[in-house]
Amino acid sequence: MELRRDIAEYRAAAEAQADRVRERINAALEVSRRTREEIEERIASELHAPRVPAKTAPRKAAPARKRTTTAHATK
């Protein structure tokens, strides 16, 4: 009889732990589902949004390259 009580306590604790884990998993799944929906909405809105030219600020010219001397040029 006493052995069965101990097993019942362990079983109840295991079930409570399983319930907590299940709740955490479901919460994480809900967060990931919302995140995926937000990402899909952003992608869709960017695909359908009109393109704006990227000329908001003038670009600086690339610095000039330094000339290097070669062996045949110095002869």
N, C-alpha and C positions, 0 to 999 in steps of 0.2 A: 504494500500500500504506500509506504513512504517513498519508494522508488518512483512510483507513478506520479506522485506529487511533484517530485523534483523534475521529472520529464515534462510535466505540464507547465511548470514555471519556465523552463528553458524554451519550450515550444511557444508560449505566450510572448516571451522576450524576443524570440526569433521572428514571430509574426509582426510584432510592433516595429522591429527594425526593418523588416521587409516593407511595411507600410510607409515608413519614413523615406526609405530609399526610392520607392515607387513615386512618392510625392515629389521628391527632388528631380527624378528623371522626367516626370511629366512637366514640371516647371521649366526645366532646361529645354525640353522639346518645344514648349510654347514660345520661349524666347527665341530659339533658333528659327521657328516658323515665321515669327514676326520679322526677324532680321532678314530672312530670305525674301519675304514679301516686300519689305522696304527697298532692298537691293533691286529686285525685279522692277518695282515701280520707278526707281531712279534710272535704271537702264532704259526702260520704255520711254520715259519722258525725255531723256537725252537723245534717243533715236528719232523722236518726233519733233524735237525742238529745232527751230531754224538755226542754221550755222551763223555765227557772228564772226566777222573777220578779226584776226588776231592782231591787227594794227592799232593797238591802244597806245603804245609808246614807241617812239622811233628806235630802231635798232642801232647800236653802235657798230661801226665798221671793225672788222677783225684787225688786230695789229699786224703791221707789215712784217713780212718774214725777213730775217737777217740774211744777207748774202754770204755765202761761204765760198772760199776759194778752192779750186780743185787743182790737182797737180799739173794738168796739162794747160791750165789757164795762166800759170805763173812762169812758163817757159818763154 
